[in-house]
Amino acid sequence: MSAALLTTTQQEDYQKNGYLIIRDFIAPEICEHLMARAHQLIENFNVADVKTVFSTQDQRHAKQLYFLDSGDDIRFFFEAGALSQDGELVVEKHKSINKIGHALHDLDPVFNTFSRTHKMAMLAHDLGLRNPLLLQSMYICKQPRIGGEVTCHQDGTYLHTKNKSVVGLWIALEDATQENGCLWAIPGGHTTPLKSRFTRNMQDETTNTVLDDSDWNLANMVPLEVPRGSVIVLHTQLPHMSKENTSAKSRHAYTLHMMDGHDEFSNDNWMRRPANKPFTGFI
Ligand SMILES: O=C(O)CCC(=O)C(=O)O
């Protein structure tokens, strides 16, 4: 496969900034199709099953096996503001889910097909990934009024590989603006070494090890406002975040993380795959 999707300028921009925005990467109809599928998945999800909140502020999800064992499953995580102190839903079901993860790309036919299109494979190729492996997928809702903040982080903290080859694709299914909680990133911040690592041991205990306790220079963050259908490519060491969504609009996005198949996925990552369900590529 020859470089065909990205121009040299786009490749240079990615190297320089640690992120790249490609507008009109997918058609509005595809955005609708993915949103309709996520709606259906939420419809079929039994709220009474498990109520796990995803919060990057107190990391309460990180101690629960429902989260830790979601690497080869499709699981649902709530916005903190969706549940009362007694664990009862205080908003309607479709407005309560923070995200769905982490194996939509493997287990759901719609997301599987979408994640493995030729265009995705071309993008991975143009980003320099050899024999790319798909690691995780997330459908992120950033719900109106209660969409939680995602604090500044590098994806390599959570998806660590020996040669730092992880690349995230963040695809806007709705317009993402400062109003509804778009991504923010520090241009060029991907040259900053990893500031922390989030690991899991054989007893399923998780640890956040700080490697550099200096503060992020949040003043250097720029908003990455994008129209629906855009993809934002994220380098594994790029510091990025999103603020709360206090607006009346949701901000749905689909994310897919992949790595170079010649790299080594660290076995103390929180996410694990059983031996009979290894990561696979685009085919
Ligand atoms: O979609 C967002 O608001 C942030 C997502 C993100 O940074 C992540 O999941 O790593």
The ligand as a Gaussian input file, in Angstrom:
#p B3LYP/6-31G(d) Opt

LIG

0 1
 O      -13.604000      12.398000      24.114000
 C      -13.106000      12.982000      25.075000
 O      -13.675000      13.870000      25.653000
 C      -11.724000      12.618000      25.559000
 C      -11.349000      11.249000      25.172000
 C       -9.947000      10.925000      25.521000
 O       -9.086000      11.752000      25.582000
 C       -9.583000       9.571000      25.793000
 O      -10.474000       8.734000      25.964000
 O       -8.360000       9.300000      25.866000

